[in-house]
Amino acid sequence: MKRGRLPLTALRSFETAGRHLSFSRAAEELYV
């Protein structure tokens, strides 16, 4: 079974949330 690659936008969102320790702050930074 072939695994798909994770979209870079998802990786960027996850990294930003980890850096801020908050999905709300990550959303502010990413303008979501």
C-alpha positions in Angstrom: 0.0 0.0 0.0 1.4 3.4 -1.0 1.2 6.2 1.5 0.4 9.7 0.4 2.5 12.6 1.4 1.4 15.1 4.0 0.5 18.4 2.4 3.0 21.1 3.3 0.2 23.4 4.5 -0.8 20.8 7.1 2.8 20.4 8.3 3.2 24.2 8.5 0.0 24.4 10.6 1.1 21.7 12.9 4.6 23.2 13.4 3.1 26.6 14.1 0.7 25.2 16.7 3.5 23.4 18.4 5.6 26.5 18.5 2.8 28.6 20.0 1.4 25.7 22.1 -2.0 27.0 21.0 -4.1 26.3 17.9 -5.8 29.7 18.4 -2.5 31.6 18.2 -1.3 29.5 15.3 -4.5 30.4 13.5 -3.8 34.1 14.1 -0.3 33.8 12.7 -1.5 31.8 9.7 -4.5 34.2 9.1 -7.0 31.4 9.3 
